[in-house]
Amino acid sequence: MLILCIILSVLCVYYIDFLPFYATVILGELKMAKVSTNISIDSDIKSKAQTMLSDFGLDLSTAVNIFLRQMLRQKEIPFAITQNVPNETTLRAMDDAEKDKDMYGPFNTVEEVMRELNA
């Protein structure tokens, strides 16, 4: 009986010591040390982001961590950064379309479209 108790004690100690290793390495849940970081964010953007993220069940810290992990995985910023501002002609056309002004068509053939485009 004494030997059984010793074996059980050793197994318990081994299991307790092995469990964190099993959880972190074998299950792939490598836990890194957390550090606090201060970043400056426009208060309106922060508020809107927090509202949107809460719809996804995320907080701001998790979203920033997701962004950083993706950046490191892809070795680039994980989204396109562009200045997608329409030029004056496009803005005018968009405004006209909203007001149903200077609208052309419908066209019955491709030739009609091309004729109008080339006019």
MIDOSE-1310 file (N, C-alpha, C; in nm, 2 decimals, decimal comma, always signed):
residues 119
mlil	+0,08/-0,12/+0,00/+0,00/+0,00/+0,00/+0,09/+0,13/+0,00; +0,20/+0,12/+0,07/+0,29/+0,23/+0,08/+0,35/+0,26/-0,06; +0,38/+0,16/-0,13/+0,44/+0,17/-0,26/+0,34/+0,23/-0,36; +0,21/+0,19/-0,35/+0,11/+0,25/-0,43/+0,09/+0,40/-0,40
ciil	+0,10/+0,44/-0,27/+0,09/+0,58/-0,24/+0,20/+0,66/-0,29; +0,32/+0,60/-0,29/+0,44/+0,67/-0,34/+0,43/+0,69/-0,49; +0,39/+0,58/-0,56/+0,37/+0,59/-0,70/+0,27/+0,69/-0,74; +0,15/+0,70/-0,67/+0,05/+0,80/-0,69/+0,10/+0,94/-0,67
svlc	+0,18/+0,95/-0,56/+0,23/+1,09/-0,53/+0,33/+1,13/-0,64; +0,41/+1,04/-0,68/+0,51/+1,08/-0,79/+0,43/+1,11/-0,92; +0,33/+1,03/-0,95/+0,25/+1,06/-1,07/+0,18/+1,20/-1,06; +0,12/+1,23/-0,94/+0,06/+1,36/-0,92/+0,15/+1,47/-0,94
vyyi	+0,27/+1,46/-0,88/+0,37/+1,57/-0,89/+0,41/+1,58/-1,04; +0,43/+1,47/-1,10/+0,47/+1,47/-1,25/+0,36/+1,53/-1,33; +0,24/+1,49/-1,30/+0,13/+1,54/-1,38/+0,11/+1,69/-1,36; +0,12/+1,74/-1,24/+0,11/+1,88/-1,21/+0,22/+1,96/-1,27
dflp	+0,35/+1,91/-1,27/+0,46/+1,97/-1,34/+0,44/+1,96/-1,49; +0,39/+1,86/-1,54/+0,38/+1,83/-1,69/+0,27/+1,91/-1,75; +0,16/+1,93/-1,67/+0,04/+1,99/-1,73/+0,06/+2,13/-1,80; +0,14/+2,22/-1,74/+0,16/+2,35/-1,81/+0,24/+2,33/-1,94
fyat	+0,34/+2,23/-1,93/+0,41/+2,20/-2,06/+0,32/+2,15/-2,16; +0,23/+2,05/-2,12/+0,14/+1,99/-2,22/+0,04/+2,10/-2,27; -0,01/+2,19/-2,19/-0,10/+2,29/-2,23/-0,04/+2,39/-2,32; +0,09/+2,42/-2,30/+0,15/+2,53/-2,38/+0,22/+2,48/-2,50
vilg	+0,28/+2,37/-2,49/+0,36/+2,32/-2,61/+0,29/+2,22/-2,69; +0,24/+2,12/-2,63/+0,18/+2,01/-2,71/+0,04/+2,06/-2,77; -0,03/+2,13/-2,70/-0,16/+2,18/-2,75/-0,14/+2,31/-2,84; -0,02/+2,36/-2,85/+0,01/+2,47/-2,93/-0,04/+2,60/-2,88
elkm	-0,06/+2,61/-2,75/-0,10/+2,73/-2,69/+0,02/+2,80/-2,62; +0,12/+2,82/-2,69/+0,24/+2,89/-2,64/+0,20/+3,02/-2,58; +0,21/+3,04/-2,45/+0,17/+3,16/-2,39/+0,30/+3,25/-2,38; +0,28/+3,37/-2,43/+0,39/+3,47/-2,42/+0,36/+3,57/-2,30
akvs	+0,47/+3,62/-2,25/+0,45/+3,72/-2,15/+0,38/+3,84/-2,20; +0,29/+3,89/-2,13/+0,21/+4,01/-2,17/+0,28/+4,14/-2,12; +0,28/+4,24/-2,20/+0,33/+4,37/-2,16/+0,23/+4,48/-2,19; +0,22/+4,58/-2,12/+0,13/+4,69/-2,14/+0,20/+4,79/-2,24
tnis	+0,12/+4,84/-2,33/+0,17/+4,94/-2,42/+0,08/+5,05/-2,43; +0,13/+5,17/-2,43/+0,04/+5,29/-2,44/+0,05/+5,34/-2,59; -0,07/+5,36/-2,65/-0,08/+5,41/-2,78/-0,18/+5,53/-2,78; -0,15/+5,63/-2,86/-0,25/+5,74/-2,87/-0,34/+5,72/-2,98
idsd	-0,47/+5,73/-2,95/-0,58/+5,71/-3,05/-0,68/+5,82/-3,04; -0,72/+5,87/-3,15/-0,83/+5,97/-3,14/-0,95/+5,92/-3,07; -1,00/+5,99/-2,97/-1,11/+5,94/-2,89/-1,23/+5,90/-2,96; -1,27/+5,97/-3,07/-1,38/+5,93/-3,15/-1,36/+5,80/-3,22
iksk	-1,24/+5,78/-3,28/-1,21/+5,66/-3,35/-1,21/+5,54/-3,25; -1,15/+5,56/-3,13/-1,14/+5,46/-3,03/-1,28/+5,41/-2,99; -1,37/+5,51/-2,97/-1,51/+5,48/-2,93/-1,58/+5,40/-3,04; -1,57/+5,45/-3,16/-1,64/+5,38/-3,27/-1,58/+5,24/-3,29
aqtm	-1,45/+5,23/-3,28/-1,38/+5,10/-3,30/-1,43/+5,00/-3,19; -1,43/+5,05/-3,06/-1,48/+4,96/-2,95/-1,62/+4,92/-2,97; -1,71/+5,00/-3,02/-1,85/+4,97/-3,05/-1,85/+4,86/-3,16; -1,78/+4,88/-3,26/-1,78/+4,78/-3,37/-1,72/+4,65/-3,33
lsdf	-1,61/+4,65/-3,26/-1,54/+4,53/-3,21/-1,63/+4,45/-3,11; -1,70/+4,52/-3,03/-1,79/+4,45/-2,94/-1,90/+4,37/-3,01; -1,94/+4,41/-3,13/-2,03/+4,33/-3,21/-1,97/+4,20/-3,25; -1,83/+4,20/-3,26/-1,76/+4,08/-3,30/-1,72/+4,00/-3,17
gldl	-1,75/+4,05/-3,06/-1,71/+3,99/-2,93/-1,56/+4,01/-2,90; -1,51/+4,12/-2,95/-1,37/+4,15/-2,93/-1,35/+4,28/-2,85; -1,24/+4,29/-2,79/-1,20/+4,42/-2,73/-1,09/+4,48/-2,81; -1,05/+4,60/-2,78/-0,95/+4,68/-2,86/-0,81/+4,61/-2,85
stav	-0,78/+4,56/-2,73/-0,65/+4,49/-2,71/-0,64/+4,37/-2,80; -0,75/+4,29/-2,80/-0,75/+4,17/-2,88/-0,73/+4,20/-3,03; -0,80/+4,31/-3,07/-0,80/+4,35/-3,21/-0,66/+4,39/-3,25; -0,59/+4,47/-3,16/-0,46/+4,51/-3,19/-0,36/+4,39/-3,20
nifl	-0,38/+4,29/-3,11/-0,30/+4,17/-3,11/-0,32/+4,09/-3,24; -0,45/+4,09/-3,28/-0,47/+4,02/-3,41/-0,40/+4,09/-3,52; -0,41/+4,22/-3,53/-0,34/+4,30/-3,63/-0,19/+4,27/-3,63; -0,13/+4,27/-3,51/+0,02/+4,26/-3,50/+0,06/+4,11/-3,54
rqml	-0,02/+4,01/-3,50/+0,01/+3,88/-3,53/+0,00/+3,86/-3,69; -0,10/+3,91/-3,75/-0,11/+3,90/-3,89/+0,00/+3,97/-3,96; +0,04/+4,09/-3,91/+0,15/+4,16/-3,97/+0,28/+4,08/-3,97; +0,31/+4,01/-3,85/+0,43/+3,93/-3,84/+0,42/+3,81/-3,93
rqke	+0,30/+3,75/-3,94/+0,28/+3,63/-4,02/+0,31/+3,66/-4,17; +0,25/+3,77/-4,21/+0,25/+3,80/-4,36/+0,38/+3,88/-4,39; +0,44/+3,93/-4,29/+0,56/+4,02/-4,31/+0,53/+4,15/-4,39; +0,40/+4,20/-4,36/+0,36/+4,32/-4,43/+0,23/+4,37/-4,35
ipfa	+0,19/+4,49/-4,37/+0,07/+4,53/-4,31/-0,05/+4,46/-4,38; -0,13/+4,39/-4,30/-0,23/+4,30/-4,35/-0,35/+4,36/-4,43; -0,34/+4,48/-4,48/-0,44/+4,54/-4,56/-0,38/+4,65/-4,64; -0,45/+4,68/-4,75/-0,40/+4,78/-4,84/-0,42/+4,92/-4,78
itqn	-0,32/+5,00/-4,79/-0,33/+5,14/-4,75/-0,33/+5,23/-4,87; -0,44/+5,28/-4,90/-0,45/+5,36/-5,03/-0,52/+5,49/-5,00; -0,50/+5,58/-5,09/-0,57/+5,71/-5,08/-0,68/+5,70/-5,19; -0,79/+5,65/-5,16/-0,89/+5,63/-5,27/-0,99/+5,74/-5,27
vpne	-0,95/+5,86/-5,31/-1,03/+5,98/-5,32/-1,07/+6,00/-5,47; -1,20/+6,00/-5,50/-1,24/+6,03/-5,64/-1,19/+6,17/-5,68; -1,16/+6,18/-5,81/-1,12/+6,31/-5,87/-1,25/+6,39/-5,89; -1,23/+6,52/-5,93/-1,34/+6,61/-5,94/-1,44/+6,57/-6,04
ttlr	-1,40/+6,51/-6,15/-1,50/+6,46/-6,25/-1,58/+6,35/-6,20; -1,52/+6,26/-6,13/-1,60/+6,14/-6,07/-1,69/+6,19/-5,96; -1,65/+6,29/-5,88/-1,73/+6,34/-5,77/-1,86/+6,41/-5,83; -1,83/+6,48/-5,94/-1,94/+6,55/-6,01/-2,04/+6,45/-6,07
amdd	-1,99/+6,34/-6,13/-2,07/+6,24/-6,19/-2,15/+6,17/-6,08; -2,09/+6,14/-5,96/-2,16/+6,08/-5,85/-2,27/+6,17/-5,80; -2,24/+6,30/-5,79/-2,35/+6,39/-5,75/-2,46/+6,40/-5,85; -2,43/+6,40/-5,98/-2,53/+6,40/-6,08/-2,62/+6,27/-6,08
aekd	-2,55/+6,16/-6,06/-2,63/+6,03/-6,05/-2,72/+6,03/-5,94; -2,68/+6,08/-5,82/-2,77/+6,09/-5,71/-2,89/+6,18/-5,73; -2,87/+6,28/-5,82/-2,98/+6,37/-5,85/-3,05/+6,34/-5,98; -3,02/+6,22/-6,04/-3,08/+6,18/-6,17/-3,06/+6,29/-6,27
kdmy	-2,95/+6,36/-6,27/-2,92/+6,47/-6,36/-2,81/+6,42/-6,46; -2,83/+6,46/-6,59/-2,74/+6,42/-6,70/-2,72/+6,27/-6,71; -2,83/+6,20/-6,69/-2,82/+6,05/-6,70/-2,85/+6,01/-6,84; -2,78/+5,91/-6,89/-2,79/+5,87/-7,03/-2,84/+5,72/-7,03
gpfn	-2,90/+5,68/-7,13/-2,95/+5,54/-7,14/-3,09/+5,53/-7,11; -3,15/+5,41/-7,11/-3,07/+5,28/-7,13/-3,04/+5,27/-7,28; -2,94/+5,19/-7,30/-2,89/+5,16/-7,43/-2,93/+5,03/-7,48; -2,96/+5,01/-7,61/-3,01/+4,89/-7,66/-2,89/+4,80/-7,72
tvee	-2,78/+4,87/-7,76/-2,67/+4,80/-7,82/-2,54/+4,86/-7,76; -2,44/+4,78/-7,78/-2,30/+4,82/-7,74/-2,26/+4,94/-7,83; -2,30/+4,94/-7,95/-2,27/+5,05/-8,04/-2,32/+5,18/-7,99; -2,45/+5,18/-7,94/-2,51/+5,30/-7,88/-2,43/+5,35/-7,76
vmre	-2,38/+5,26/-7,68/-2,30/+5,30/-7,56/-2,17/+5,36/-7,61; -2,10/+5,30/-7,70/-1,97/+5,35/-7,75/-1,99/+5,48/-7,82; -2,10/+5,50/-7,90/-2,12/+5,62/-7,96/-2,14/+5,74/-7,86; -2,21/+5,71/-7,75/-2,23/+5,81/-7,65/-2,10/+5,84/-7,57
lna	-2,02/+5,73/-7,55/-1,90/+5,75/-7,48/-1,80/+5,83/-7,56; -1,80/+5,81/-7,69/-1,71/+5,89/-7,78/-1,76/+6,02/-7,82; -1,88/+6,06/-7,78/-1,93/+6,19/-7,82/-1,87/+6,30/-7,75
